[in-house]
């Protein structure tokens, strides 16, 4: 079997055409380089086999736990003090997407959606109780919002209900596409209170009776991620596990606003990973007696790819600055997700094209990037929903139906 080319991994990425990485202060760049080495040496060798088997090996989780990368963006919880910048957080998400989108998603669900829900939605007692073990990844979290019949419209049509009986809540309903849920220790479940019709959040602990996650089979993307369909039947959760600062869907939307930019960074990483593979392959693959990198049409695809990467990177750098200043808006996060995910789709398509027939073989990596891109294009708000958010902002008119 022909050996697949290995993407080039230097301290300075070939894809960083405008040297965006140099914007990081030295201390944060050291963290980034440490993460790059970890992902290359500890994660990269495992992903193709895990992706082919649609499994998340315990070994991968253990390696992430030992990496010290969790909770760096949260004051008082990660290994780094103070919390790192949004720019570094974004570039770390990029590095993960650059190696494997599934692992980036696994980590993002825990470190982003799950951790952020408790960090922002919980009171101090709940933070102290749940977050230390989540920060070390001794406890893994999941985020259960989407339902079988409710994705983009779940805010107005959530069917999972919560009914209070004294100091206990009873949850009934179903959730779908919930990453990490088959094995997570803590699952943040969103349900509509039958008394006040407001969406509330509950930390459901592993093994709670009536909580039944079933792995979703047959995926063609993010195959390492263990997505589940969850059935909740009379699940009893103590009031102490209701996140006290989550008092309605606007609070949920705030979590999504914070994490949506992380998905855009992951998408940038995916397009960089695919581009690097295509560039190396073009230099090594010989046709008609010379490397295909000498062909004009191949160079055209590579140049368009690096153009997309450079434009998207610049957008996300500025978004990170706005986040660090605390002034970024929902529509800015939405535009980043919409635009970067669309450019990602183009780049992974061009990368697969450069590989020709080899581009459909998992051994050559680019097939994995090509497939996984489809999931990133859709989750954390579809392309169309992000467009409507930005459209409302720039026109002052809502085009949402319903």
Secondary structure by P-SEA (a helix, b strand, c coil): cccccccccccccccccccccccccaaaaaaaaaaaaaaacccccccaaaaaaccccaaaaaaaaacccccccccccccccccccaaaaaaaaaaaaaacaaaaaaaaaaccaaaaaaaccccaaaaaacccccccccbbbbbccccccccccccccccbbbbbcccbbbbbbccccccccccccccbbbbbcccccbbbbbbcccccccbbbbbbccccccccccccbbbbccccccccccccccccaaaaaaaaaaaaaaaaaaaaaaaaaaaaaaaaaaaccccccccccccaaaaaaaaaaaaaaaaaaaaaaaaaaaaaaccccaaaaaaaaaaaaaaaaaaaaaaaaaacccccccccaaaaaaaaaaaaacccccaaaaaaaaaaaacccccccc
